[in-house]
Amino acid sequence: MQEQFMKVRRLIGVSAFALALVFVAWLPLGALEIIPFVLTLPGEPSLRVHAAATVGCLMVAAWGFWNIQ
């Protein structure tokens, strides 16, 4: 059971890291207005929302890789 849980955590970590890489690549392209930002929150700049999504994904990825031996 513990081994299966660790595999699921690792899968979540890899997925969150891949999503964070997408957001990191999207940040400069959106800031230069090459491609539009996708995420929006009322009253917040789009750059801040994408940066927060990147940090959130990296935090989830850190949890996914924590204590894997």
DAMO-V323678 format. One record per pair of residues at least 24 apart in sequence whose ideal C-beta (glycine too) atoms are under 6 Angstrom apart, sorted by the first residue. I is the first residue (numbers start at 1). J is the second residue. Records with the same first field share a line. If there is no record, write none. Layout:
BEGIN
I = J, J
END
This chain:
BEGIN
9 = 64
12 = 64
13 = 61, 64, 65
16 = 57, 60, 61
17 = 61
19 = 57
20 = 54, 57, 58
23 = 50, 53, 54
24 = 54
END
